[in-house]
Amino acid sequence: MPNRRQVSGTRFVAAPPEDIFALLTDPSQHPVLDGSGTVQAARSGGPDRLELGTRFGMDMKLGAPYKILNTVVEYEENRLIAWRHFNGHRWRWELTPVDGGTEVTETFDWSTARVPVAISLSFFPRRNKEGIERTLDRLAGMFPG
């Protein structure tokens, strides 16, 4: 049975996992990758590279501007990275090497959220699924092959 508290998308990207992982672990690149339009900038004074346990802030905008603090909670060099913020939901990136590039899966997982039913009943799953598709399109476009 599929997890009803996740939305994800998968795309082939014509680049090795190492190149994609370098973008994902650099918070300054998150606004460039983001297809949702909500990620505005990495907070100044934050880390240059993410790893397990790293905390990093982002300037966001969803209607009104706000700031968010994330913590990296899953990490496998060149294969997996996930972060969460205070509500507990996660953004996860999985990289699988394939012939000619990488299969990239981005997932918004709210099964770990403090109040997952509130997210389930909101517009966030649909909106985030659309944002994931645009983000993966952007990522693939950065490595046209």
Secondary structure, DSSP 8 states (H G I E B T S, - for coil): ---TTEEEEEEEESS-HHHHHHHHT-GGGHHHH-SSS-EEEE-TT--SS--TT-EEEEEEESSSEEEEEEEEEEEETTTEEEEE-TT--EEEEEEEEETTEEEEEEEEE-TTSSSHHHHHTSSHHHHHHHHHHHHHHHHHHH---
